[in-house]
Amino acid sequence: MTGTYTLLRIISRFLLPFVLLFGFYIVLNGDLTPGGGFQGGVVLASSYILLYFIGDVNKLNTSKIIRFEKILFMVLVVLTFMSRLESINMHHVIYLIALNVIIGVKVALGIGAIIMIFLEEGNI
């Protein structure tokens, strides 16, 4: 059984950079293609889940993750209202990329926190 586990760890470590690169690609090209912050954030969260299941990361502090996610939500709300003001002329593409990055990080943290909460409850 340990040989299979070792093989899964090797394959997972090999795939991890490609999963991260694909997640960032989806987030950064969301203004031009289908996808964006939510889809890219889920792919980024799956890379964390992959690391967790092969045993390369320890538990994270979910309260800090949720607090940072709430801060990102407030930043998202402020940016949305700032774009509606006529005195602030934000370049449209930069604005969309910034929103996609914020949403991507927020979704990755949220999905990661949800998975961590489920895993912590299962270990009780």
N, C-alpha and C positions, 0 to 999 in steps of 0.2 A: 504493500500500500504506500510505503514511503517513496518508492520510485515514481509512482503516478503523481503523487503530491509534488515531488521535485520537478517533474516535467511540467506540471501546471504552473508552478512558480516561474520557471524559466520562460515559458510561453507568455505568461501574463506580464512579466517584466519587459519582454521584447515588444509586446503590443502596447504597453502603457504610453510611450512617447507618441505613437501614432494616434491613439485615442485622444490624448490631450491636444495634439496638433489639429485633429479633425474638429474637436469641440471649439477651439479658438477660431478655426476657419469659418465654422458655421456662425459664430457670434459676430465676427468682423465683417462677413459678407451678407449679413441679414438685410442690409439696406438695398442690395441689388438682386438677391435671390430669395426663394422661399426659405424660411427658417429665420434664425435670428437669436435673440436673447434666450427665449425659453428653450428652444430645441438644443442650442449650444450648451446652455446651462445643465440640461439633463445629461448630455454626453459627458460634460466635465464631472458631474456628480458620479456618473458610472465609473469614471477612472478612480475616484476615491473608493467606491465600493469594491472595485477590483483589488486595490491595494489592501483594503481591510480584510477581504476574504483570503488573500494569500498570506496574510500575517505580517505585512511590512509596516503597518501603522497601528498605533495604539488608539484607545478611545480619545475622542476630543471632548472638550468642555462644551456641551450643547447650549448652556445658558449664554456663553459668550458668542457663539455662532448666531443664536437667535437675536441677541442684542444687536450684533453687527448687521444682521439682515433687516432689522427694523430701521436702523440708521440709513441703510441703502434705500429703503422704501421712502423715507423722508426726503432724501436727496433726489430721488426720482420724481416725487411730487413737486419739489421746489423747481427742478429743471423744467417740468411740464408747464408750471405757471410762468416761469421766466420766459419761456418761448412764446407765450401768448402776449407778452408786453411788446408794444410796438417800438419802444425805445431801445430794446435789445435786439440787434440784428445778428442772429446766429446763423452761420453757414449751415445749410440744410443737411449736407452729407455728414459733416462733423457731428452735428446734433444727433442724427440717427445712429451713427456709430457709437457715440457716447451713451445713448439710451440702451442700445443693444448690449454694450459691455456691462452697464449697471444691472440690467435685467438678467444677463447671463450669470454674473457673479451671485446675484440675489437668489436665483433659481438653484444654482449649484449648492449654495449654502443651505437653502431650505430643504432640498431633497436629501442632502447629506445629513442634516439634522434629523429629518424624519426617519431615515434609515437607522441612524444611531439610536434614536429613542426606541424604535422597534427592537433593535439588537440588545439594548440594555434591559428592556423588559423581558426579553427571552432568556437572559442570563440570570434572572433572579431565582 
